[in-house]
C-alpha cells in the first residue's frame, strides 16, 4: 500500500505538505538519530566496562565480595583452603 514504507522508509509526507507537519516530522527524525547515537555511546561504555572487568578478573585472583581465591583451573576456593594448599 505504501511502497516507500515497504522499501524501508521510516516516514513520509504527502503533497501538498504543510510546513508545520514537515517541521514536526523532521524534529522526530532528529530526535531518533540523537537517541540512536546516545544508545550507541552507552553500549560502547558498557562494552569498555566489561572489557575492563574481564582484565581485572584475570589479574586479581581474589573476589573482594566473597573473599574466595581463584586457582589455576579458574575455580574459586575458600581463602583458608587456598592458604593450606596453594597449588
PDB file of N, CA, C and O in Angstrom:
ATOM      1  N   UNK A   1       0.820  -1.191   0.000  1.00  0.00           N
ATOM      2  CA  UNK A   1       0.000   0.000   0.000  1.00  0.00           C
ATOM      3  C   UNK A   1       0.866   1.258   0.000  1.00  0.00           C
ATOM      4  O   UNK A   1       0.600   2.195  -0.753  1.00  0.00           O
ATOM      5  N   UNK A   2       1.910   1.285   0.848  1.00  0.00           N
ATOM      6  CA  UNK A   2       2.826   2.411   0.890  1.00  0.00           C
ATOM      7  C   UNK A   2       4.198   1.919   0.460  1.00  0.00           C
ATOM      8  O   UNK A   2       4.959   1.435   1.298  1.00  0.00           O
ATOM      9  N   UNK A   3       4.533   2.027  -0.805  1.00  0.00           N
ATOM     10  CA  UNK A   3       5.794   1.475  -1.308  1.00  0.00           C
ATOM     11  C   UNK A   3       7.024   2.020  -0.585  1.00  0.00           C
ATOM     12  O   UNK A   3       7.976   1.276  -0.349  1.00  0.00           O
ATOM     13  N   UNK A   4       7.018   3.292  -0.236  1.00  0.00           N
ATOM     14  CA  UNK A   4       8.187   3.858   0.439  1.00  0.00           C
ATOM     15  C   UNK A   4       8.408   3.206   1.797  1.00  0.00           C
ATOM     16  O   UNK A   4       9.540   2.875   2.149  1.00  0.00           O
ATOM     17  N   UNK A   5       7.330   3.019   2.564  1.00  0.00           N
ATOM     18  CA  UNK A   5       7.457   2.376   3.871  1.00  0.00           C
ATOM     19  C   UNK A   5       7.852   0.910   3.713  1.00  0.00           C
ATOM     20  O   UNK A   5       8.669   0.402   4.479  1.00  0.00           O
ATOM     21  N   UNK A   6       7.279   0.234   2.728  1.00  0.00           N
ATOM     22  CA  UNK A   6       7.654  -1.159   2.483  1.00  0.00           C
ATOM     23  C   UNK A   6       9.100  -1.288   2.039  1.00  0.00           C
ATOM     24  O   UNK A   6       9.722  -2.328   2.255  1.00  0.00           O
ATOM     25  N   UNK A   7       9.645  -0.245   1.421  1.00  0.00           N
ATOM     26  CA  UNK A   7      11.026  -0.256   0.959  1.00  0.00           C
ATOM     27  C   UNK A   7      12.010   0.122   2.055  1.00  0.00           C
ATOM     28  O   UNK A   7      13.220   0.055   1.840  1.00  0.00           O
ATOM     29  N   UNK A   8      11.514   0.524   3.240  1.00  0.00           N
ATOM     30  CA  UNK A   8      12.408   0.810   4.352  1.00  0.00           C
ATOM     31  C   UNK A   8      12.362   2.227   4.882  1.00  0.00           C
ATOM     32  O   UNK A   8      13.075   2.546   5.834  1.00  0.00           O
ATOM     33  N   UNK A   9      11.549   3.083   4.298  1.00  0.00           N
ATOM     34  CA  UNK A   9      11.443   4.451   4.809  1.00  0.00           C
ATOM     35  C   UNK A   9      10.783   4.424   6.184  1.00  0.00           C
ATOM     36  O   UNK A   9       9.938   3.570   6.453  1.00  0.00           O
ATOM     37  N   UNK A  10      11.165   5.356   7.052  1.00  0.00           N
ATOM     38  CA  UNK A  10      10.587   5.457   8.380  1.00  0.00           C
ATOM     39  C   UNK A  10       9.353   6.338   8.421  1.00  0.00           C
ATOM     40  O   UNK A  10       8.519   6.205   9.318  1.00  0.00           O
ATOM     41  N   UNK A  11       9.233   7.230   7.464  1.00  0.00           N
ATOM     42  CA  UNK A  11       8.111   8.158   7.448  1.00  0.00           C
ATOM     43  C   UNK A  11       8.010   8.757   6.054  1.00  0.00           C
ATOM     44  O   UNK A  11       8.911   8.584   5.233  1.00  0.00           O
ATOM     45  N   UNK A  12       6.925   9.454   5.791  1.00  0.00           N
ATOM     46  CA  UNK A  12       6.760  10.149   4.523  1.00  0.00           C
ATOM     47  C   UNK A  12       5.766  11.291   4.715  1.00  0.00           C
ATOM     48  O   UNK A  12       4.997  11.313   5.676  1.00  0.00           O
ATOM     49  N   UNK A  13       5.798  12.225   3.794  1.00  0.00           N
ATOM     50  CA  UNK A  13       4.886  13.360   3.810  1.00  0.00           C
ATOM     51  C   UNK A  13       4.240  13.423   2.436  1.00  0.00           C
ATOM     52  O   UNK A  13       4.925  13.347   1.416  1.00  0.00           O
ATOM     53  N   UNK A  14       2.935  13.562   2.410  1.00  0.00           N
ATOM     54  CA  UNK A  14       2.232  13.647   1.126  1.00  0.00           C
ATOM     55  C   UNK A  14       2.150  15.098   0.665  1.00  0.00           C
ATOM     56  O   UNK A  14       2.227  16.035   1.460  1.00  0.00           O
ATOM     57  N   UNK A  15       1.995  15.245  -0.626  1.00  0.00           N
ATOM     58  CA  UNK A  15       1.821  16.574  -1.200  1.00  0.00           C
ATOM     59  C   UNK A  15       0.334  16.850  -1.324  1.00  0.00           C
ATOM     60  O   UNK A  15      -0.421  15.906  -1.555  1.00  0.00           O
ATOM     61  N   UNK A  16      -0.119  18.038  -1.191  1.00  0.00           N
ATOM     62  CA  UNK A  16       0.668  19.187  -0.738  1.00  0.00           C
ATOM     63  C   UNK A  16       0.955  19.065   0.756  1.00  0.00           C
ATOM     64  O   UNK A  16       0.081  18.684   1.535  1.00  0.00           O
ATOM     65  N   UNK A  17       2.167  19.387   1.144  1.00  0.00           N
ATOM     66  CA  UNK A  17       2.545  19.252   2.551  1.00  0.00           C
ATOM     67  C   UNK A  17       2.313  20.561   3.290  1.00  0.00           C
ATOM     68  O   UNK A  17       2.300  21.641   2.700  1.00  0.00           O
ATOM     69  N   UNK A  18       2.132  20.431   4.590  1.00  0.00           N
ATOM     70  CA  UNK A  18       2.022  21.601   5.458  1.00  0.00           C
ATOM     71  C   UNK A  18       3.366  21.797   6.140  1.00  0.00           C
ATOM     72  O   UNK A  18       3.965  20.836   6.621  1.00  0.00           O
ATOM     73  N   UNK A  19       3.831  23.009   6.183  1.00  0.00           N
ATOM     74  CA  UNK A  19       5.148  23.313   6.745  1.00  0.00           C
ATOM     75  C   UNK A  19       5.251  22.858   8.198  1.00  0.00           C
ATOM     76  O   UNK A  19       6.295  22.356   8.613  1.00  0.00           O
ATOM     77  N   UNK A  20       4.190  23.025   8.968  1.00  0.00           N
ATOM     78  CA  UNK A  20       4.218  22.627  10.380  1.00  0.00           C
ATOM     79  C   UNK A  20       4.394  21.119  10.515  1.00  0.00           C
ATOM     80  O   UNK A  20       5.152  20.649  11.363  1.00  0.00           O
ATOM     81  N   UNK A  21       3.684  20.361   9.670  1.00  0.00           N
ATOM     82  CA  UNK A  21       3.798  18.903   9.726  1.00  0.00           C
ATOM     83  C   UNK A  21       5.195  18.458   9.310  1.00  0.00           C
ATOM     84  O   UNK A  21       5.786  17.580   9.939  1.00  0.00           O
ATOM     85  N   UNK A  22       5.718  19.063   8.255  1.00  0.00           N
ATOM     86  CA  UNK A  22       7.065  18.716   7.795  1.00  0.00           C
ATOM     87  C   UNK A  22       8.091  19.000   8.891  1.00  0.00           C
ATOM     88  O   UNK A  22       8.966  18.175   9.150  1.00  0.00           O
ATOM     89  N   UNK A  23       7.986  20.157   9.530  1.00  0.00           N
ATOM     90  CA  UNK A  23       8.916  20.519  10.591  1.00  0.00           C
ATOM     91  C   UNK A  23       8.810  19.540  11.762  1.00  0.00           C
ATOM     92  O   UNK A  23       9.832  19.134  12.316  1.00  0.00           O
ATOM     93  N   UNK A  24       7.608  19.161  12.140  1.00  0.00           N
ATOM     94  CA  UNK A  24       7.416  18.215  13.239  1.00  0.00           C
ATOM     95  C   UNK A  24       8.027  16.859  12.897  1.00  0.00           C
ATOM     96  O   UNK A  24       8.675  16.243  13.743  1.00  0.00           O
ATOM     97  N   UNK A  25       7.830  16.395  11.681  1.00  0.00           N
ATOM     98  CA  UNK A  25       8.379  15.095  11.284  1.00  0.00           C
ATOM     99  C   UNK A  25       9.906  15.126  11.224  1.00  0.00           C
ATOM    100  O   UNK A  25      10.559  14.143  11.573  1.00  0.00           O
ATOM    101  N   UNK A  26      10.473  16.240  10.786  1.00  0.00           N
ATOM    102  CA  UNK A  26      11.939  16.374  10.780  1.00  0.00           C
ATOM    103  C   UNK A  26      12.461  16.358  12.214  1.00  0.00           C
ATOM    104  O   UNK A  26      13.487  15.734  12.485  1.00  0.00           O
ATOM    105  N   UNK A  27      11.781  17.027  13.131  1.00  0.00           N
ATOM    106  CA  UNK A  27      12.199  17.023  14.534  1.00  0.00           C
ATOM    107  C   UNK A  27      12.147  15.613  15.122  1.00  0.00           C
ATOM    108  O   UNK A  27      13.014  15.242  15.914  1.00  0.00           O
ATOM    109  N   UNK A  28      11.150  14.836  14.746  1.00  0.00           N
ATOM    110  CA  UNK A  28      11.072  13.445  15.199  1.00  0.00           C
ATOM    111  C   UNK A  28      12.283  12.675  14.672  1.00  0.00           C
ATOM    112  O   UNK A  28      12.890  11.895  15.406  1.00  0.00           O
ATOM    113  N   UNK A  29      12.630  12.887  13.421  1.00  0.00           N
ATOM    114  CA  UNK A  29      13.795  12.225  12.842  1.00  0.00           C
ATOM    115  C   UNK A  29      15.081  12.618  13.550  1.00  0.00           C
ATOM    116  O   UNK A  29      15.933  11.769  13.810  1.00  0.00           O
ATOM    117  N   UNK A  30      15.223  13.900  13.862  1.00  0.00           N
ATOM    118  CA  UNK A  30      16.416  14.371  14.577  1.00  0.00           C
ATOM    119  C   UNK A  30      16.501  13.725  15.955  1.00  0.00           C
ATOM    120  O   UNK A  30      17.575  13.285  16.365  1.00  0.00           O
ATOM    121  N   UNK A  31      15.384  13.662  16.674  1.00  0.00           N
ATOM    122  CA  UNK A  31      15.371  13.013  17.990  1.00  0.00           C
ATOM    123  C   UNK A  31      15.733  11.535  17.879  1.00  0.00           C
ATOM    124  O   UNK A  31      16.464  11.005  18.715  1.00  0.00           O
ATOM    125  N   UNK A  32      15.223  10.878  16.849  1.00  0.00           N
ATOM    126  CA  UNK A  32      15.529   9.462  16.647  1.00  0.00           C
ATOM    127  C   UNK A  32      17.025   9.256  16.432  1.00  0.00           C
ATOM    128  O   UNK A  32      17.619   8.356  17.026  1.00  0.00           O
ATOM    129  N   UNK A  33      17.627  10.069  15.601  1.00  0.00           N
ATOM    130  CA  UNK A  33      19.068   9.964  15.342  1.00  0.00           C
ATOM    131  C   UNK A  33      19.859  10.246  16.616  1.00  0.00           C
ATOM    132  O   UNK A  33      20.825   9.541  16.909  1.00  0.00           O
ATOM    133  N   UNK A  34      19.467  11.264  17.372  1.00  0.00           N
ATOM    134  CA  UNK A  34      20.151  11.582  18.628  1.00  0.00           C
ATOM    135  C   UNK A  34      20.050  10.416  19.621  1.00  0.00           C
ATOM    136  O   UNK A  34      21.031  10.079  20.284  1.00  0.00           O
ATOM    137  N   UNK A  35      18.876   9.808  19.721  1.00  0.00           N
ATOM    138  CA  UNK A  35      18.698   8.667  20.628  1.00  0.00           C
ATOM    139  C   UNK A  35      19.538   7.471  20.184  1.00  0.00           C
ATOM    140  O   UNK A  35      20.105   6.770  21.023  1.00  0.00           O
ATOM    141  N   UNK A  36      19.623   7.236  18.891  1.00  0.00           N
ATOM    142  CA  UNK A  36      20.445   6.137  18.386  1.00  0.00           C
ATOM    143  C   UNK A  36      21.919   6.382  18.702  1.00  0.00           C
ATOM    144  O   UNK A  36      22.636   5.458  19.084  1.00  0.00           O
ATOM    145  N   UNK A  37      22.366   7.613  18.544  1.00  0.00           N
ATOM    146  CA  UNK A  37      23.761   7.940  18.867  1.00  0.00           C
ATOM    147  C   UNK A  37      24.039   7.765  20.356  1.00  0.00           C
ATOM    148  O   UNK A  37      25.077   7.228  20.742  1.00  0.00           O
ATOM    149  N   UNK A  38      23.109   8.219  21.186  1.00  0.00           N
ATOM    150  CA  UNK A  38      23.273   8.077  22.635  1.00  0.00           C
ATOM    151  C   UNK A  38      23.278   6.604  23.033  1.00  0.00           C
ATOM    152  O   UNK A  38      24.068   6.190  23.882  1.00  0.00           O
ATOM    153  N   UNK A  39      22.412   5.827  22.432  1.00  0.00           N
ATOM    154  CA  UNK A  39      22.384   4.390  22.706  1.00  0.00           C
ATOM    155  C   UNK A  39      23.703   3.738  22.292  1.00  0.00           C
ATOM    156  O   UNK A  39      24.240   2.914  23.032  1.00  0.00           O
ATOM    157  N   UNK A  40      24.224   4.092  21.134  1.00  0.00           N
ATOM    158  CA  UNK A  40      25.499   3.538  20.675  1.00  0.00           C
ATOM    159  C   UNK A  40      26.633   3.932  21.627  1.00  0.00           C
ATOM    160  O   UNK A  40      27.518   3.125  21.910  1.00  0.00           O
ATOM    161  N   UNK A  41      26.603   5.174  22.117  1.00  0.00           N
ATOM    162  CA  UNK A  41      27.629   5.622  23.060  1.00  0.00           C
ATOM    163  C   UNK A  41      27.560   4.821  24.363  1.00  0.00           C
ATOM    164  O   UNK A  41      28.590   4.420  24.906  1.00  0.00           O
ATOM    165  N   UNK A  42      26.356   4.594  24.853  1.00  0.00           N
ATOM    166  CA  UNK A  42      26.198   3.840  26.104  1.00  0.00           C
ATOM    167  C   UNK A  42      26.564   2.370  25.928  1.00  0.00           C
ATOM    168  O   UNK A  42      27.138   1.761  26.831  1.00  0.00           O
ATOM    169  N   UNK A  43      26.239   1.805  24.788  1.00  0.00           N
ATOM    170  CA  UNK A  43      26.645   0.421  24.516  1.00  0.00           C
ATOM    171  C   UNK A  43      28.164   0.328  24.509  1.00  0.00           C
ATOM    172  O   UNK A  43      28.729  -0.617  25.060  1.00  0.00           O
ATOM    173  N   UNK A  44      28.828   1.295  23.892  1.00  0.00           N
ATOM    174  CA  UNK A  44      30.303   1.315  23.862  1.00  0.00           C
ATOM    175  C   UNK A  44      30.857   1.420  25.277  1.00  0.00           C
ATOM    176  O   UNK A  44      31.822   0.734  25.615  1.00  0.00           O
ATOM    177  N   UNK A  45      30.258   2.272  26.110  1.00  0.00           N
ATOM    178  CA  UNK A  45      30.699   2.391  27.508  1.00  0.00           C
ATOM    179  C   UNK A  45      30.560   1.064  28.239  1.00  0.00           C
ATOM    180  O   UNK A  45      31.456   0.671  28.986  1.00  0.00           O
ATOM    181  N   UNK A  46      29.443   0.370  28.032  1.00  0.00           N
ATOM    182  CA  UNK A  46      29.233  -0.922  28.683  1.00  0.00           C
ATOM    183  C   UNK A  46      30.227  -1.968  28.180  1.00  0.00           C
ATOM    184  O   UNK A  46      30.743  -2.766  28.963  1.00  0.00           O
ATOM    185  N   UNK A  47      30.490  -1.964  26.888  1.00  0.00           N
ATOM    186  CA  UNK A  47      31.475  -2.900  26.337  1.00  0.00           C
ATOM    187  C   UNK A  47      32.862  -2.622  26.907  1.00  0.00           C
ATOM    188  O   UNK A  47      33.594  -3.555  27.237  1.00  0.00           O
ATOM    189  N   UNK A  48      33.226  -1.352  27.025  1.00  0.00           N
ATOM    190  CA  UNK A  48      34.518  -0.990  27.607  1.00  0.00           C
ATOM    191  C   UNK A  48      34.589  -1.415  29.072  1.00  0.00           C
ATOM    192  O   UNK A  48      35.611  -1.934  29.521  1.00  0.00           O
ATOM    193  N   UNK A  49      33.506  -1.197  29.813  1.00  0.00           N
ATOM    194  CA  UNK A  49      33.482  -1.588  31.223  1.00  0.00           C
ATOM    195  C   UNK A  49      33.595  -3.103  31.361  1.00  0.00           C
ATOM    196  O   UNK A  49      34.294  -3.593  32.248  1.00  0.00           O
ATOM    197  N   UNK A  50      32.923  -3.840  30.502  1.00  0.00           N
ATOM    198  CA  UNK A  50      33.001  -5.305  30.547  1.00  0.00           C
ATOM    199  C   UNK A  50      34.415  -5.769  30.225  1.00  0.00           C
ATOM    200  O   UNK A  50      34.906  -6.718  30.837  1.00  0.00           O
ATOM    201  N   UNK A  51      35.068  -5.122  29.286  1.00  0.00           N
ATOM    202  CA  UNK A  51      36.450  -5.489  28.952  1.00  0.00           C
ATOM    203  C   UNK A  51      37.382  -5.190  30.119  1.00  0.00           C
ATOM    204  O   UNK A  51      38.281  -5.980  30.407  1.00  0.00           O
ATOM    205  N   UNK A  52      37.180  -4.055  30.798  1.00  0.00           N
ATOM    206  CA  UNK A  52      37.995  -3.726  31.974  1.00  0.00           C
ATOM    207  C   UNK A  52      37.769  -4.747  33.087  1.00  0.00           C
ATOM    208  O   UNK A  52      38.716  -5.190  33.737  1.00  0.00           O
ATOM    209  N   UNK A  53      36.511  -5.114  33.298  1.00  0.00           N
ATOM    210  CA  UNK A  53      36.190  -6.086  34.335  1.00  0.00           C
ATOM    211  C   UNK A  53      36.836  -7.436  34.027  1.00  0.00           C
ATOM    212  O   UNK A  53      37.332  -8.111  34.929  1.00  0.00           O
ATOM    213  N   UNK A  54      36.830  -7.820  32.775  1.00  0.00           N
ATOM    214  CA  UNK A  54      37.453  -9.088  32.380  1.00  0.00           C
ATOM    215  C   UNK A  54      38.957  -9.045  32.631  1.00  0.00           C
ATOM    216  O   UNK A  54      39.532 -10.011  33.132  1.00  0.00           O
ATOM    217  N   UNK A  55      39.595  -7.925  32.285  1.00  0.00           N
ATOM    218  CA  UNK A  55      41.039  -7.797  32.529  1.00  0.00           C
ATOM    219  C   UNK A  55      41.338  -7.854  34.024  1.00  0.00           C
ATOM    220  O   UNK A  55      42.304  -8.494  34.441  1.00  0.00           O
ATOM    221  N   UNK A  56      40.512  -7.188  34.832  1.00  0.00           N
ATOM    222  CA  UNK A  56      40.721  -7.219  36.276  1.00  0.00           C
ATOM    223  C   UNK A  56      40.520  -8.617  36.830  1.00  0.00           C
ATOM    224  O   UNK A  56      41.267  -9.050  37.707  1.00  0.00           O
ATOM    225  N   UNK A  57      39.521  -9.325  36.329  1.00  0.00           N
ATOM    226  CA  UNK A  57      39.277 -10.691  36.786  1.00  0.00           C
ATOM    227  C   UNK A  57      40.488 -11.561  36.504  1.00  0.00           C
ATOM    228  O   UNK A  57      40.838 -12.423  37.309  1.00  0.00           O
ATOM    229  N   UNK A  58      41.128 -11.339  35.363  1.00  0.00           N
ATOM    230  CA  UNK A  58      42.312 -12.121  35.009  1.00  0.00           C
ATOM    231  C   UNK A  58      43.517 -11.723  35.856  1.00  0.00           C
ATOM    232  O   UNK A  58      44.400 -12.549  36.090  1.00  0.00           O
ATOM    233  N   UNK A  59      43.571 -10.483  36.317  1.00  0.00           N
ATOM    234  CA  UNK A  59      44.708 -10.005  37.110  1.00  0.00           C
ATOM    235  C   UNK A  59      44.577 -10.324  38.590  1.00  0.00           C
ATOM    236  O   UNK A  59      45.555 -10.703  39.235  1.00  0.00           O
ATOM    237  N   UNK A  60      43.374 -10.173  39.128  1.00  0.00           N
ATOM    238  CA  UNK A  60      43.162 -10.335  40.558  1.00  0.00           C
ATOM    239  C   UNK A  60      42.545 -11.699  40.854  1.00  0.00           C
ATOM    240  O   UNK A  60      41.405 -11.956  40.467  1.00  0.00           O
ATOM    241  N   UNK A  61      43.284 -12.576  41.535  1.00  0.00           N
ATOM    242  CA  UNK A  61      42.742 -13.911  41.763  1.00  0.00           C
ATOM    243  C   UNK A  61      41.732 -13.978  42.897  1.00  0.00           C
ATOM    244  O   UNK A  61      41.125 -15.030  43.101  1.00  0.00           O
ATOM    245  N   UNK A  62      41.525 -12.886  43.650  1.00  0.00           N
ATOM    246  CA  UNK A  62      40.631 -12.944  44.801  1.00  0.00           C
ATOM    247  C   UNK A  62      39.373 -12.124  44.548  1.00  0.00           C
ATOM    248  O   UNK A  62      39.439 -11.000  44.051  1.00  0.00           O
ATOM    249  N   UNK A  63      38.243 -12.694  44.892  1.00  0.00           N
ATOM    250  CA  UNK A  63      36.966 -11.994  44.791  1.00  0.00           C
ATOM    251  C   UNK A  63      36.810 -11.131  46.042  1.00  0.00           C
ATOM    252  O   UNK A  63      36.817 -11.654  47.156  1.00  0.00           O
ATOM    253  N   UNK A  64      36.673  -9.832  45.870  1.00  0.00           N
ATOM    254  CA  UNK A  64      36.554  -8.922  47.004  1.00  0.00           C
ATOM    255  C   UNK A  64      35.236  -9.109  47.743  1.00  0.00           C
ATOM    256  O   UNK A  64      35.152  -8.808  48.934  1.00  0.00           O
ATOM    257  N   UNK A  65      34.219  -9.595  47.070  1.00  0.00           N
ATOM    258  CA  UNK A  65      32.911  -9.743  47.698  1.00  0.00           C
ATOM    259  C   UNK A  65      32.831 -11.011  48.538  1.00  0.00           C
ATOM    260  O   UNK A  65      32.445 -10.959  49.706  1.00  0.00           O
ATOM    261  N   UNK A  66      33.197 -12.163  47.945  1.00  0.00           N
ATOM    262  CA  UNK A  66      33.041 -13.424  48.683  1.00  0.00           C
ATOM    263  C   UNK A  66      34.346 -13.885  49.338  1.00  0.00           C
ATOM    264  O   UNK A  66      34.354 -14.872  50.074  1.00  0.00           O
ATOM    265  N   UNK A  67      35.440 -13.180  49.077  1.00  0.00           N
ATOM    266  CA  UNK A  67      36.748 -13.483  49.665  1.00  0.00           C
ATOM    267  C   UNK A  67      37.239 -14.887  49.305  1.00  0.00           C
ATOM    268  O   UNK A  67      37.857 -15.571  50.121  1.00  0.00           O
ATOM    269  N   UNK A  68      36.954 -15.300  48.075  1.00  0.00           N
ATOM    270  CA  UNK A  68      37.452 -16.582  47.609  1.00  0.00           C
ATOM    271  C   UNK A  68      38.570 -16.342  46.607  1.00  0.00           C
ATOM    272  O   UNK A  68      38.607 -15.320  45.922  1.00  0.00           O
ATOM    273  N   UNK A  69      39.488 -17.314  46.538  1.00  0.00           N
ATOM    274  CA  UNK A  69      40.660 -17.222  45.665  1.00  0.00           C
ATOM    275  C   UNK A  69      40.430 -18.104  44.442  1.00  0.00           C
ATOM    276  O   UNK A  69      39.960 -19.236  44.554  1.00  0.00           O
ATOM    277  N   UNK A  70      40.770 -17.562  43.269  1.00  0.00           N
ATOM    278  CA  UNK A  70      40.656 -18.333  42.035  1.00  0.00           C
ATOM    279  C   UNK A  70      41.948 -19.119  41.816  1.00  0.00           C
ATOM    280  O   UNK A  70      43.040 -18.552  41.863  1.00  0.00           O
ATOM    281  N   UNK A  71      41.824 -20.404  41.580  1.00  0.00           N
ATOM    282  CA  UNK A  71      43.019 -21.217  41.345  1.00  0.00           C
ATOM    283  C   UNK A  71      43.339 -21.250  39.852  1.00  0.00           C
ATOM    284  O   UNK A  71      42.692 -20.569  39.057  1.00  0.00           O
ATOM    285  N   UNK A  72      44.336 -22.041  39.480  1.00  0.00           N
ATOM    286  CA  UNK A  72      44.759 -22.106  38.079  1.00  0.00           C
ATOM    287  C   UNK A  72      43.689 -22.679  37.161  1.00  0.00           C
ATOM    288  O   UNK A  72      43.695 -22.409  35.960  1.00  0.00           O
ATOM    289  N   UNK A  73      42.772 -23.464  37.711  1.00  0.00           N
ATOM    290  CA  UNK A  73      41.679 -24.018  36.910  1.00  0.00           C
ATOM    291  C   UNK A  73      40.475 -23.076  36.864  1.00  0.00           C
ATOM    292  O   UNK A  73      39.403 -23.463  36.400  1.00  0.00           O
ATOM    293  N   UNK A  74      40.647 -21.846  37.340  1.00  0.00           N
ATOM    294  CA  UNK A  74      39.599 -20.819  37.345  1.00  0.00           C
ATOM    295  C   UNK A  74      38.454 -21.155  38.297  1.00  0.00           C
ATOM    296  O   UNK A  74      37.353 -20.627  38.144  1.00  0.00           O
ATOM    297  N   UNK A  75      38.697 -22.023  39.274  1.00  0.00           N
ATOM    298  CA  UNK A  75      37.695 -22.359  40.278  1.00  0.00           C
ATOM    299  C   UNK A  75      37.945 -21.534  41.525  1.00  0.00           C
ATOM    300  O   UNK A  75      39.093 -21.249  41.865  1.00  0.00           O
ATOM    301  N   UNK A  76      36.876 -21.149  42.211  1.00  0.00           N
ATOM    302  CA  UNK A  76      37.004 -20.357  43.434  1.00  0.00           C
ATOM    303  C   UNK A  76      37.061 -21.275  44.646  1.00  0.00           C
ATOM    304  O   UNK A  76      36.240 -22.182  44.788  1.00  0.00           O
ATOM    305  N   UNK A  77      38.042 -21.034  45.525  1.00  0.00           N
ATOM    306  CA  UNK A  77      38.213 -21.794  46.760  1.00  0.00           C
ATOM    307  C   UNK A  77      38.163 -20.835  47.944  1.00  0.00           C
ATOM    308  O   UNK A  77      38.483 -19.654  47.816  1.00  0.00           O
ATOM    309  N   UNK A  78      37.763 -21.353  49.085  1.00  0.00           N
ATOM    310  CA  UNK A  78      37.821 -20.555  50.304  1.00  0.00           C
ATOM    311  C   UNK A  78      39.251 -20.113  50.545  1.00  0.00           C
ATOM    312  O   UNK A  78      40.198 -20.823  50.206  1.00  0.00           O
ATOM    313  N   UNK A  79      39.400 -18.944  51.128  1.00  0.00           N
ATOM    314  CA  UNK A  79      40.723 -18.403  51.417  1.00  0.00           C
ATOM    315  C   UNK A  79      41.532 -19.363  52.287  1.00  0.00           C
ATOM    316  O   UNK A  79      42.719 -19.573  52.039  1.00  0.00           O
ATOM    317  N   UNK A  80      40.907 -19.939  53.291  1.00  0.00           N
ATOM    318  CA  UNK A  80      41.615 -20.846  54.197  1.00  0.00           C
ATOM    319  C   UNK A  80      42.109 -22.086  53.447  1.00  0.00           C
ATOM    320  O   UNK A  80      43.231 -22.545  53.662  1.00  0.00           O
ATOM    321  N   UNK A  81      41.260 -22.622  52.567  1.00  0.00           N
ATOM    322  CA  UNK A  81      41.654 -23.793  51.784  1.00  0.00           C
ATOM    323  C   UNK A  81      42.821 -23.442  50.858  1.00  0.00           C
ATOM    324  O   UNK A  81      43.759 -24.226  50.713  1.00  0.00           O
ATOM    325  N   UNK A  82      42.762 -22.303  50.255  1.00  0.00           N
ATOM    326  CA  UNK A  82      43.849 -21.895  49.352  1.00  0.00           C
ATOM    327  C   UNK A  82      45.160 -21.730  50.117  1.00  0.00           C
ATOM    328  O   UNK A  82      46.215 -22.147  49.638  1.00  0.00           O
ATOM    329  N   UNK A  83      45.099 -21.127  51.294  1.00  0.00           N
ATOM    330  CA  UNK A  83      46.325 -20.910  52.073  1.00  0.00           C
ATOM    331  C   UNK A  83      46.926 -22.224  52.553  1.00  0.00           C
ATOM    332  O   UNK A  83      48.147 -22.330  52.663  1.00  0.00           O
ATOM    333  N   UNK A  84      46.105 -23.220  52.838  1.00  0.00           N
ATOM    334  CA  UNK A  84      46.614 -24.520  53.249  1.00  0.00           C
ATOM    335  C   UNK A  84      47.217 -25.289  52.089  1.00  0.00           C
ATOM    336  O   UNK A  84      48.165 -26.052  52.273  1.00  0.00           O
ATOM    337  N   UNK A  85      46.662 -25.089  50.870  1.00  0.00           N
ATOM    338  CA  UNK A  85      47.115 -25.841  49.714  1.00  0.00           C
ATOM    339  C   UNK A  85      47.077 -24.929  48.489  1.00  0.00           C
ATOM    340  O   UNK A  85      46.156 -25.042  47.680  1.00  0.00           O
ATOM    341  N   UNK A  86      48.057 -24.023  48.325  1.00  0.00           N
ATOM    342  CA  UNK A  86      48.002 -23.034  47.246  1.00  0.00           C
ATOM    343  C   UNK A  86      48.190 -23.632  45.849  1.00  0.00           C
ATOM    344  O   UNK A  86      47.872 -22.958  44.869  1.00  0.00           O
ATOM    345  N   UNK A  87      48.672 -24.818  45.715  1.00  0.00           N
ATOM    346  CA  UNK A  87      48.960 -25.367  44.377  1.00  0.00           C
ATOM    347  C   UNK A  87      47.768 -25.923  43.697  1.00  0.00           C
ATOM    348  O   UNK A  87      47.871 -26.414  42.572  1.00  0.00           O
TER     349      UNK A  87
END
